[in-house]
Amino acid sequence: MNLQLDTAIAKKFISNSQKIRVMTENWVARNLFCPICGKAMLHHYEANRPVADFCCENCNTDFELKSKSSANGELGKRIADGAYSTMIKRITSNNNPHFFFLTYYNYQVNNFVIIPNHFFTPAIIEKREPLSDNAQRSGWVGCNINIEKIPNSGKIYVVKNCTEIDHHIVVEKFRQTSFLKTSNIESREWILDIMNCINNIESEHFTLQNVYAFEKELQQKHPDNNFIKDKIRQQLQYLRDKGFIEFLSRGNYHKLK
Ligand SMILES: [Zn+2]
């Protein structure tokens, strides 16, 4: 995989954002494979298609590409995306594309991450301030994706710190997350919340008490639920059944992914 962006193809474009868009899309079209079926090439949609940028014609799956410059390769906290209302509608109707996130520096790709669409919930989408009266699209409200709220297993690296990750590992990691594909957004939110709690526990071994420590935080996110501890135990069981964690003994767990 050549990590260099082809600057020559963007010469005829004037604005920097257009140049970057053309170069990064070209890089994806040349280098990426489908993380679901492993097929080598992705089809690049015509420009300005509102929903997605790429499609795997083999398994009929859509992908959206976002990119940003990052000298140290850090993904950052947020990724700016399109209209807030459109994004929420896409998530709640389960027709969101999967997400490609590329960071680059000096026209070289330093990180490339796939975020499967089943990691998207309205909770990670933030409303931006409406555009000012002077703006061309005055009143338009865009959104940010808060990627800090996405558990680690939802950030599947294809390139990490300028190093290519083996294709089979990428496809396998993607497959391991497919248990999240549930039409029920609320239950998906709960699973992701507990996955995040587990991510935030530093050691590989942890106890039920370690997860109970997030009770207050979870209560704030789910004010209508009066049985947070019960919910925590239920989600831990679910994550065990899905191979995400292992039960060692009563109240003792081990992270698997
Ligand atoms: Zn495919």
Residues whose N, C-alpha, C, O or C-beta is under 5 A from the ligand:
A	BS01	ZN	C34 I36 C37 G38 K39 C56 N58 C59
